[in-house]
Amino acid sequence: MKAEDAWGPRWVNCAHPLSHEFMRVACEKESLVVLAADLPTVDGIVQLIEDVGEFVCALKTHVDMVEGFNMEDWSKVVDAARSKGMLLFEDRKFADIGRVAQTQMGGLYDIRSWADLVTSHSISGPDVVDGVAAAWDEVERIGGILLLAQMSSSGNLLAEGYTESTLEIGNASPHVLGYIGNGSSVSELEGLRSKVGEGRMIWTPGVNLSSEEGVLGQRYGHPAEAVLAGSDAIIVGSGIHKSEDPFSSAREYASASWGALLER
Ligand code: S5P
């Protein structure tokens, strides 16, 4: 299916080139799945990519979760993800002043050299976005930022006014590809979508096909409902990597999310 037909106004109105890259991959794989590969070893992540990569559009990592990290090993993850046609998305949740975020994009993990996308909080103000973007400039790479406008964890402090201020920061920057929204709440997501409009993406964690309460305050909603409420990508961790059959689970998340996009 042609991307503009599947995505409609989102394809036309999103300006960031990586949003189009994501939408194109989604159409190729018929899936809106972003895999949260929350595993502690490179071998485990590479195996997971091999197992479910055909259903996954972007690989979301927490690079500081990996035991005994070194860049040489990490390149196996990067190569595996690229060979399966995935975007690389480091969920770093930057939250410091601009200058520090810029340096944190380098350092041990050298996120700027391999990540296409990163998350950032907006708590420190707009300069964090410029700091992250400056780091990609240094290595002459294009990257996109997803700002946390909502969270899925219960009791989080991202109240409505905070969400609105976050959108002001994001809408003012060409580097902000979109927002993290709360996939566990249809009403919160619908509210977020109406404020965001068509020009930015909303990606949602807090989705699971089984509605059991997640551990440690994580909340879950149904992936199809999240997409119908305005989510453009479902971020799935446990639902896939904790499954007894990750391949079949990933396929189910892909078809639930893709079906909902076409319905939308
Ligand atoms: O509000 C949020 C934002 C994020 S990025 N809630 C989240 O759960 N996340 C991330 O999504 C979290 O860091 C984890 O990697 C993933 C959800 O994992 P799951 O196992 O609950 O599906």
Residues whose N, C-alpha, C, O or C-beta is under 5 A from the ligand:
A	BS01	S5P	A36 D38 D91 Q150 M151 S152 S153 P205 G206 V207 Q218 I235 V236 G237 S238 G239
